[in-house]
Every structure is written in structure tokens, then in C-alpha cells.
């Protein structure tokens, strides 16, 4: 082996080592950037991402859980299509989102609509549709028609004319009847 070959081998080894170190540094910078971005996101941002990906998710609140695909996500509201219909989950009520299955095909684009539980309840009130509300703090399901939507509560009148006043922050999800 002459001196030229050993210099070529040394040059190649140095280039490979420097290239490897640069790739490692670039990967570290990319991980750091992703970490910073993850810290800036809100739960609403995560929900929009799950909607866009089309993943199968479970919404958990208290002792109940519902699985399906997100059909809507905006502000504090996500809509989940399930085998038994659609629910509107209230992200501000402390629900948990669990990703059960990643979709290989992609999901839906975000669309305009209600961004708060209060706005969604007002829609139901105007349509005169009955609703079912899940209140996990009290392990309570209240079903009936909406008598009034206040700033921070909803009054639901059930079939025997009993009125229930529920704080909006306590309602984990609602379902149209």
C-alpha cells in the first residue's frame, strides 16, 4: 500500500466521520424543534391533527369511554362518529383522547363551525332536538330537551318535566337524541 492509498483511506474516514456527526447533529436539532413545537400545541391542536389523520380514537371521561373517528374538531369541541351515532366531546371538561389505531389513508379537513360547548348547545336548542349529556364528576347521564342555555350552564327538561341545571364545565360530552 503506498502513501496515496492510506491518505485516500484517511480522507474517506474523516469525511464519513464528519458526515455522520453532521447527520447526528441535524437529527438532534430536528428532535429539539419537534419538542418545542409539541410544547406550544393545545389539546385543540392535537384534536385537529387527529381529525386530519383520520385515526381511530377513544374519548374517555370518568368511567365511560367512546371509540370512533373524529368528524369535527374546533376550539373546545370534537365530534366523534361512533357505531351508535355521533357525540360532541367537550375538551375543556377534562376528557382524555387515546389514539387506538393510526389511519393509513388520512382523515378529514377541519371545517368551520361551533368552537364551544355553549355554541353547540345553542344549535341543539334552536333545532329543538333532545340531547343526552354525560357528567362524569357525578356519574350522571341527563337526557331531555334544552329549556335554556345560560352563559355557564344549560337547563335540560327530561320526559317527566324535571329540570336539571348542569354547569358547562362539568359536561364531558353530549349526544343528540
Protein Blocks (a to p, Z undefined) as FASTA:
>chain_A
ZZklmmmmmmmmmmmmmmmmmmmmmmmmmmmmmmmmmmmpcfklmmmmmmmnopacddde
hjbccddddfbdehjbccdddfkbccdddfknopacddfbdcfkbpadddeddfbfklmm
mmmmmnopacddddfknopacedddfbdcfkbccdddfkopacdddfklpmbdcdZZ
